[in-house]
Amino acid sequence: MYFPVRCFTCGSVLGNLYEDYAKQVKEGKDPAKVLDSMEIERYCCRRMFLSHVEVMDKIAKYKKY
């Protein structure tokens, strides 16, 4: 679905960082190094990025308009 605005565990605001993260990972950069460069150090916050799956495009095909 959509990337969460805040970390589920600690409440840090992360939603504004996802677009930059996704762009860099698509370019072929290592996700761990991208998170390090963005100064995301907490395990709970890193989990939010590493475990996120984009499925909205797949779901939107079945939505009735």
Backbone bond lengths (Angstrom), bond angles and torsions (degrees), N, CA, C in turn:
res aa  C-N    CA-C-N  psi(-1)  N-CA   C-N-CA  omega(-1)  CA-C   N-CA-C  phi
1 M - - - 1.453 - - 1.528 108.30 -
2 Y 1.306 116.23 -146.21 1.457 120.19 178.60 1.520 110.40 -81.50
3 F 1.325 116.04 152.90 1.466 120.07 176.78 1.523 108.24 -72.05
4 P 1.325 117.60 133.48 1.468 120.59 -179.02 1.527 112.61 -63.98
5 V 1.306 116.28 148.70 1.459 121.48 179.56 1.521 110.39 -73.46
6 R 1.321 116.98 -37.46 1.466 121.57 -178.19 1.526 110.32 -124.27
7 C 1.318 114.84 155.56 1.465 121.74 174.17 1.526 107.69 -65.62
8 F 1.326 116.99 135.84 1.461 120.57 -178.46 1.528 112.01 -66.42
9 T 1.315 118.02 -29.09 1.453 121.54 -174.08 1.523 113.11 -90.47
10 C 1.343 117.09 -54.60 1.469 119.43 -172.74 1.529 113.32 -101.88
11 G 1.315 118.57 -16.21 1.456 121.14 177.40 1.513 115.35 86.81
12 S 1.329 118.22 7.35 1.467 120.46 177.90 1.521 110.46 -65.62
13 V 1.309 116.50 143.65 1.460 121.50 179.24 1.525 108.66 -76.98
14 L 1.335 117.14 121.61 1.457 122.60 -177.18 1.528 113.06 -125.78
15 G 1.303 117.86 -15.84 1.454 121.75 -173.34 1.513 114.45 -57.36
16 N 1.313 117.80 -31.74 1.460 120.74 -178.20 1.526 112.29 -77.74
17 L 1.324 118.43 -10.81 1.460 122.26 -176.51 1.526 113.09 -97.59
18 Y 1.321 117.53 -16.03 1.466 119.99 -171.61 1.523 113.33 -66.09
19 E 1.298 118.18 -39.42 1.467 120.93 -177.74 1.529 111.14 -60.57
20 D 1.326 116.71 -44.06 1.464 121.10 178.23 1.523 110.71 -65.93
21 Y 1.332 116.86 -41.45 1.463 121.47 178.25 1.534 110.61 -60.63
22 A 1.317 116.99 -49.09 1.468 120.91 -178.00 1.529 111.24 -62.43
23 K 1.313 116.67 -39.13 1.463 121.36 179.29 1.526 110.91 -62.09
24 Q 1.331 116.59 -45.84 1.463 120.31 -178.39 1.529 111.99 -68.54
25 V 1.317 117.06 -36.69 1.464 119.89 179.12 1.527 110.34 -69.23
26 K 1.334 117.45 -37.27 1.471 120.46 176.48 1.523 111.80 -63.42
27 E 1.324 116.47 -29.51 1.461 120.90 178.22 1.522 111.65 -74.38
28 G 1.332 117.74 -7.72 1.446 121.54 176.01 1.511 115.50 103.33
29 K 1.310 117.67 9.09 1.465 120.66 179.62 1.529 109.88 -78.26
30 D 1.307 115.81 153.86 1.456 122.45 179.03 1.532 109.44 -69.25
31 P 1.348 118.31 125.11 1.466 120.34 -178.33 1.527 113.96 -56.36
32 A 1.323 118.19 -37.72 1.464 120.61 -179.71 1.522 111.12 -65.36
33 K 1.317 116.65 -40.20 1.465 120.15 179.55 1.526 111.14 -70.34
34 V 1.327 116.81 -34.11 1.471 120.66 177.48 1.526 109.17 -64.32
35 L 1.337 116.96 -45.29 1.464 120.36 178.95 1.526 111.27 -64.37
36 D 1.333 117.04 -36.75 1.464 120.06 176.54 1.524 110.90 -63.82
37 S 1.322 116.98 -42.45 1.463 120.33 -179.18 1.528 111.68 -68.53
38 M 1.327 117.05 -26.89 1.461 121.50 177.56 1.533 111.25 -86.19
39 E 1.339 116.71 1.29 1.462 124.19 179.02 1.523 113.18 61.17
40 I 1.336 116.31 38.41 1.460 121.68 174.19 1.520 105.81 -97.83
41 E 1.339 115.91 105.10 1.455 121.03 -170.65 1.527 114.16 -107.50
42 R 1.317 118.02 -27.83 1.466 120.21 -177.16 1.526 110.46 -70.88
43 Y 1.330 115.35 140.06 1.461 120.27 -178.97 1.518 111.46 -63.31
44 C 1.312 116.83 -36.63 1.456 119.55 -177.94 1.530 110.84 -66.63
45 C 1.322 117.15 -38.30 1.466 121.01 179.46 1.526 111.10 -72.34
46 R 1.320 116.75 -39.61 1.465 120.67 178.52 1.526 109.98 -62.84
47 R 1.330 115.93 -36.91 1.458 120.82 178.48 1.530 111.36 -59.47
48 M 1.330 116.03 -37.53 1.460 120.23 -179.04 1.528 110.86 -59.75
49 F 1.327 117.02 -39.62 1.454 121.58 -179.47 1.526 111.53 -76.92
50 L 1.318 116.07 -46.77 1.460 120.34 -173.26 1.522 113.32 -70.84
51 S 1.319 117.90 -28.50 1.459 120.08 -176.70 1.527 113.73 -98.13
52 H 1.324 117.99 -2.56 1.463 120.51 -178.24 1.525 110.74 -72.05
53 V 1.341 116.30 136.17 1.462 122.52 178.89 1.522 107.97 -123.83
54 E 1.325 116.08 127.19 1.463 120.74 178.20 1.534 109.26 -80.02
55 V 1.312 116.93 109.31 1.461 120.62 178.75 1.531 112.50 -122.44
56 M 1.314 117.29 1.50 1.460 119.87 -175.38 1.526 112.04 -62.33
57 D 1.326 117.79 -37.80 1.467 120.10 178.90 1.521 111.17 -63.10
58 K 1.312 117.54 -35.99 1.462 121.47 179.22 1.521 111.31 -71.77
59 I 1.320 117.35 -38.73 1.463 121.70 -178.86 1.521 110.73 -72.74
60 A 1.320 117.33 -36.04 1.463 121.31 -176.65 1.531 111.72 -62.80
61 K 1.317 118.37 -24.86 1.470 120.54 179.24 1.516 111.79 -63.63
62 Y 1.338 116.80 -29.03 1.456 120.92 -173.91 1.515 113.76 -99.07
63 K 1.317 117.14 -1.53 1.467 120.40 -179.27 1.524 109.37 -78.34
64 K 1.325 116.38 133.54 1.462 121.36 176.92 1.513 109.45 -84.52
65 Y 1.291 116.06 135.85 1.471 120.71 179.43 1.487 111.45 -105.36
